[in-house]
């Protein structure tokens, strides 16, 4: 029984990963179930055992991406050795790293701009990152990293829009553009507009105290 359950888990994971590749390349409407099956090496019967439809399969990819974002947020928030803005930089840097290397996160980004999944953008990874960003902005004000008059909601909205814009621009420009550098650049511009002079002096001397590492990411299912 345990062996059968493990085989079923592996089959389901393989189908989700193959679907993520297909959705990431073709989008939802043009995605081919046959190509998903070929990529997963699963039978049609196995696919319909685990998933009722293409939409059901796409939502499984979105759910997997949501767990990625939740894991990223929780891991960085657990860092007690870092101040709030360094935690924020680490989290944003990891999101960029995932968008560059994680097919699940890449597929989520493609799916949520499709009409069928507009609503998912409001409850997906961007919401987790946004909520964590706001919490860290509040803490940064308390820690005198951001000025007392800095508005955490304004900070969060502006950063979210800037990161989304950078992601789209990188897609348009194609290869050779480093998404992590662009994300860090956007973060620095926004922080510098709201930071205290003391934090800016410290930052100019030491820079960021933490960054994401690919080897720390779990890219499996």
Secondary structure, DSSP 8 states (H G I E B T S, - for coil): -HHHHHHHHHHHHHHHHHHHHHHHHHTTTT--HHHHHHHHT--HHHHHHH-SSHHHHHHHHHHHHHHHHHHHHHHHHT-TTS-HHHHHHHHHHHHHHHHHH-HHHHHHHHHTTSGGGHHHHHHSHHHHHHHHHHHHHHHHHHTTSB-TT--HHHHHHHHHHHHHHHHHHHHHH-TT--HHHHHHHHHHHHHHHHB-HHHHHHHHHH--S----GGG-----
